[in-house]
Amino acid sequence: MAQPFSTCDFCDAHKNDASGDFRVIPGGLYRSYGALDSFAGPISTVRCLDDNSLVKAAVESPGQGRVLVVDGGASMRRALLGGNLAAAAARNGWAGLLIHGCVRDLAELRQAQTGILALGHVPMPTDRQGQGSADLPLQLHGCWIRPGEWLYADADGVVISARALR
């Protein structure tokens, strides 16, 4: 079981950090869809628009406690994660996913033993055409998110750190 943490405590400890090594994603943007309301781990990234081919490839590979951050361009047209892929993420050891886009299959997502944050949900699936990029720095809401950094998410918010905070 993961060691408990509080994003509020992290923010208290790093509120004067001007180095850029500690960042907070603006609050109120993401909704929790998975069975786990808090999760943390080193970051892997995917950028894709209405095509979840690389999301599927990632969650079907060993997660090793990582967090997959998906920049879906904030598209509300197609779901980048559904029940089958959420189950694969949980089965393969992904600590969680942050989807800058939509998800679907809400009842199934709630059963997946992983953390899932997304902007919203829509029932329309993607058409897989093998498009997108993986393992690159992303910028979401003015916040840089880089592979290998750490993401911590709980009911209070999401923080990014250049290194593990525990």
C-alpha positions as CSV (number, residue, x, y, z in Angstrom):
1,M,0.0,0.0,0.0
2,A,1.2,3.5,-0.9
3,Q,2.4,5.8,1.9
4,P,-0.2,8.4,2.8
5,F,0.5,12.0,1.8
6,S,-1.3,15.3,1.6
7,T,-0.9,17.8,-1.2
8,C,-1.8,20.5,1.2
9,D,1.2,19.5,3.4
10,F,3.5,19.5,0.4
11,C,2.3,23.0,-0.5
12,D,2.9,24.2,3.0
13,A,6.4,22.9,2.9
14,H,7.1,24.3,-0.6
15,K,5.1,27.5,-0.7
16,N,8.2,29.7,-0.9
17,D,10.0,27.4,-3.5
18,A,10.8,29.7,-6.4
19,S,13.1,27.1,-8.1
20,G,10.4,25.7,-10.4
21,D,11.0,22.2,-9.0
22,F,7.6,22.2,-7.2
23,R,4.5,23.1,-9.2
24,V,0.7,23.1,-8.6
25,I,-1.8,22.4,-11.3
26,P,-4.7,24.9,-10.9
27,G,-7.5,23.5,-8.8
28,G,-11.0,22.5,-9.7
29,L,-10.2,21.4,-13.3
30,Y,-10.1,17.6,-12.9
31,R,-12.7,15.1,-11.6
32,S,-11.9,11.8,-10.0
33,Y,-13.2,8.8,-11.8
34,G,-11.1,5.8,-10.5
35,A,-11.4,3.7,-7.4
36,L,-8.4,5.5,-5.8
37,D,-8.9,9.1,-4.9
38,S,-5.2,9.7,-4.2
39,F,-2.2,8.4,-6.1
40,A,1.4,9.3,-6.7
41,G,4.3,8.2,-8.8
42,P,6.9,9.0,-11.4
43,I,5.4,10.5,-14.6
44,S,5.2,9.1,-18.1
45,T,3.6,11.2,-20.7
46,V,1.5,10.9,-23.9
47,R,0.2,13.6,-26.2
48,C,-2.7,12.7,-28.5
49,L,-5.9,14.2,-29.9
50,D,-9.0,12.0,-30.2
51,D,-6.8,8.9,-30.7
52,N,-5.9,6.8,-27.7
53,S,-3.5,4.4,-29.5
54,L,-0.6,5.4,-27.3
55,V,-2.7,5.4,-24.2
56,K,-3.6,1.8,-24.9
57,A,0.0,0.9,-25.5
58,A,1.1,2.5,-22.3
59,V,-1.5,1.0,-20.0
60,E,-1.0,-2.4,-21.5
61,S,2.7,-2.2,-20.5
62,P,4.1,-2.5,-17.0
63,G,3.3,0.6,-15.0
64,Q,5.7,0.0,-12.2
65,G,3.9,2.5,-10.0
66,R,4.1,5.3,-12.5
67,V,1.5,7.9,-13.4
68,L,0.5,8.4,-17.0
69,V,-0.2,12.0,-17.9
70,V,-2.2,12.3,-21.1
71,D,-2.5,15.6,-23.0
72,G,-5.6,15.1,-25.1
73,G,-5.8,18.8,-26.0
74,A,-8.8,19.3,-23.6
75,S,-10.9,17.7,-26.3
76,M,-14.4,16.9,-25.2
77,R,-15.2,15.0,-28.4
78,R,-13.8,11.5,-27.7
79,A,-12.9,9.5,-24.6
80,L,-9.2,8.7,-24.3
81,L,-9.8,6.1,-21.5
82,G,-12.6,3.6,-21.0
83,G,-13.3,0.7,-18.7
84,N,-11.1,-1.9,-20.5
85,L,-8.0,0.4,-20.6
86,A,-8.6,1.4,-16.9
87,A,-8.7,-2.3,-15.9
88,A,-5.5,-2.8,-17.9
89,A,-3.8,0.1,-16.1
90,A,-4.8,-1.3,-12.7
91,R,-3.7,-4.8,-13.7
92,N,-0.4,-3.6,-15.0
93,G,0.6,-1.6,-11.9
94,W,-0.1,2.0,-13.0
95,A,-0.6,4.2,-9.9
96,G,-2.9,6.6,-11.8
97,L,-3.7,8.6,-14.9
98,L,-4.3,12.2,-15.4
99,I,-6.3,12.8,-18.6
100,H,-6.4,16.3,-20.1
101,G,-9.5,15.2,-22.0
102,C,-12.4,12.8,-21.5
103,V,-13.1,9.3,-20.2
104,R,-16.1,6.9,-20.6
105,D,-17.6,3.8,-19.0
106,L,-17.9,5.5,-15.6
107,A,-19.2,2.5,-13.7
108,E,-16.2,0.5,-14.9
109,L,-13.7,3.2,-14.2
110,R,-15.0,3.4,-10.5
111,Q,-14.1,-0.3,-10.2
112,A,-10.6,0.1,-11.5
113,Q,-8.1,0.0,-8.7
114,T,-6.1,3.0,-9.9
115,G,-6.4,6.7,-9.7
116,I,-8.1,8.4,-12.7
117,L,-8.5,12.2,-13.1
118,A,-10.0,13.7,-16.2
119,L,-11.6,17.0,-17.4
120,G,-14.9,15.2,-18.1
121,H,-16.6,12.3,-19.8
122,V,-18.3,11.5,-23.1
123,P,-19.5,8.2,-24.4
124,M,-17.9,8.5,-27.8
125,P,-14.7,6.3,-28.3
126,T,-11.7,7.2,-30.3
127,D,-10.6,5.9,-33.7
128,R,-7.2,4.3,-33.2
129,Q,-4.9,5.5,-36.0
130,G,-1.6,5.2,-34.2
131,Q,-1.2,9.0,-33.8
132,G,0.4,10.9,-31.0
133,S,3.7,11.2,-29.2
134,A,5.1,9.7,-26.0
135,D,7.7,10.6,-23.3
136,L,7.8,14.3,-24.0
137,P,7.4,17.3,-21.8
138,L,3.8,18.6,-21.6
139,Q,2.5,22.0,-20.6
140,L,-1.0,21.9,-19.0
141,H,-2.6,25.0,-17.6
142,G,0.8,26.8,-17.7
143,C,2.4,24.0,-15.7
144,W,5.3,22.0,-17.1
145,I,5.1,18.2,-16.6
146,R,8.1,16.2,-17.6
147,P,8.7,12.4,-17.8
148,G,10.5,11.2,-14.7
149,E,9.2,13.9,-12.4
150,W,6.7,13.0,-9.7
151,L,2.9,13.6,-9.6
152,Y,0.9,13.6,-6.4
153,A,-2.9,13.8,-6.5
154,D,-5.5,13.7,-3.7
155,A,-8.9,15.3,-3.0
156,D,-7.2,18.7,-2.5
157,G,-5.4,18.9,-5.8
158,V,-2.4,17.9,-8.0
159,V,1.2,18.8,-7.5
160,I,4.3,18.1,-9.6
161,S,7.8,17.8,-8.2
162,A,11.2,17.4,-9.8
163,R,11.9,14.6,-7.3
164,A,10.1,12.3,-4.9
165,L,8.7,14.2,-1.9
166,R,8.3,11.3,0.6
